[in-house]
Amino acid sequence: THGLNSLQRRYGGEEELPRHYLFCTLFLGHVESGENDLEAALRETQEEAGIEADQLTIIEGFRRELNYVAREKPKTVIYWLAEVKDCNVEIRLSHEHQAYRWLGLDEACQLAQFKEMKAALQEGHQFLCSTAS
């Protein structure tokens, strides 16, 4: 069987971007019947962070897919960008998580464990900067 997970990271401080963003990832895995990948990521975001889909605005035009091998099994991670409509949204972590932090881009990149994840964060930031109004 496969597992599905969602990781949230907001990046872009006041000096970088005017809004609060959430970086959502989806680990390829169990997508419930009738769901697409994005719907599954939104469901997992609600289940694991308590953020409802209507509290987010998906940023159209950005989607990154990374492939890797873990424990001798191929895995795929899909990244989207979403704006948190209210930066004071209450985060309610599931039992699967111990803590969360909103991070600036540099700190998020320092914590990224893989160069591909760091590149996806940087690409997301560049995308947001190029579309900022």
C-alpha positions in Angstrom: 0.0 0.0 0.0 1.0 3.6 -0.4 0.9 6.5 2.1 -0.4 10.0 1.6 1.0 13.0 3.6 0.9 16.8 3.5 3.6 19.2 4.7 2.8 22.9 5.1 5.4 25.6 5.1 4.6 29.3 4.6 7.5 31.4 3.3 8.0 34.9 2.2 8.3 37.5 4.9 7.0 41.0 4.7 10.2 42.2 3.1 9.9 39.5 0.4 6.2 39.0 -0.4 3.1 40.8 0.8 1.0 37.7 1.5 1.2 34.5 3.5 1.8 31.4 1.6 1.5 27.7 2.3 3.7 25.1 0.5 1.8 21.9 0.2 3.3 18.6 -0.7 1.6 15.3 -1.6 3.4 12.0 -1.3 2.2 9.7 -3.9 0.0 7.1 -2.2 -3.5 6.5 -1.1 -5.8 8.8 -2.9 -9.4 8.1 -1.9 -11.9 7.0 -4.5 -13.1 9.9 -6.6 -10.2 12.2 -5.5 -7.6 13.7 -7.7 -4.1 14.5 -6.3 -4.9 18.1 -5.4 -8.1 17.1 -3.7 -6.2 14.5 -1.7 -3.6 17.1 -0.7 -6.3 19.5 0.5 -8.0 16.8 2.5 -4.6 15.8 4.1 -3.9 19.5 4.9 -7.2 19.6 6.7 -6.7 16.3 8.5 -3.1 17.0 9.5 -3.1 20.8 10.1 -6.7 21.7 10.6 -6.7 24.1 7.6 -9.9 23.7 5.6 -9.8 24.0 1.8 -12.0 27.1 1.9 -9.3 28.8 4.0 -6.8 28.5 1.1 -6.5 29.9 -2.4 -4.6 27.6 -4.7 -2.1 29.6 -6.8 -2.8 28.6 -10.3 0.1 27.8 -12.6 2.6 26.2 -10.2 2.9 22.5 -9.8 6.2 20.6 -9.3 6.7 16.9 -9.3 9.7 15.2 -7.8 10.6 11.5 -8.0 12.9 9.6 -5.7 13.5 6.2 -4.2 12.9 5.5 -0.5 13.4 2.0 1.0 13.9 0.6 -2.5 10.5 1.9 -3.6 9.9 4.7 -6.1 8.1 7.7 -4.7 6.6 10.9 -6.2 6.1 14.2 -4.4 3.8 16.8 -5.9 4.1 20.5 -4.8 1.5 23.2 -5.2 1.3 26.7 -3.8 -1.7 28.0 -1.8 -2.3 31.3 -0.2 -3.7 31.2 3.4 -6.6 33.7 3.3 -6.2 34.6 7.0 -2.6 34.6 8.3 -4.0 34.1 11.8 -5.6 30.8 10.9 -5.5 28.3 13.7 -3.2 25.4 13.1 -4.5 22.1 14.7 -1.8 19.5 14.2 -2.8 15.8 14.0 -1.1 13.2 16.2 1.3 12.6 13.3 3.1 15.9 13.9 4.9 17.5 16.8 5.3 21.1 15.7 5.1 23.5 12.8 6.7 26.8 11.9 6.1 29.5 9.3 9.5 30.1 7.7 11.2 32.6 5.4 12.6 31.2 2.2 16.2 31.1 3.4 15.3 29.2 6.6 13.0 26.8 4.7 15.8 26.1 2.2 18.2 25.4 5.1 15.8 22.9 6.6 15.2 21.2 3.2 16.8 17.8 3.4 17.2 17.3 -0.3 18.5 19.6 -3.0 15.4 18.9 -5.1 13.1 20.2 -2.3 15.3 23.3 -1.9 15.0 23.8 -5.7 11.2 23.5 -5.5 11.0 26.0 -2.7 13.2 28.4 -4.7 11.1 27.9 -7.9 7.9 28.5 -5.9 9.3 31.7 -4.5 10.4 32.9 -8.0 7.0 32.0 -9.4 5.3 34.1 -6.6 7.6 37.0 -7.2 7.0 36.9 -10.9 3.2 36.9 -10.4 3.0 39.4 -7.5 0.7 42.3 -8.1 
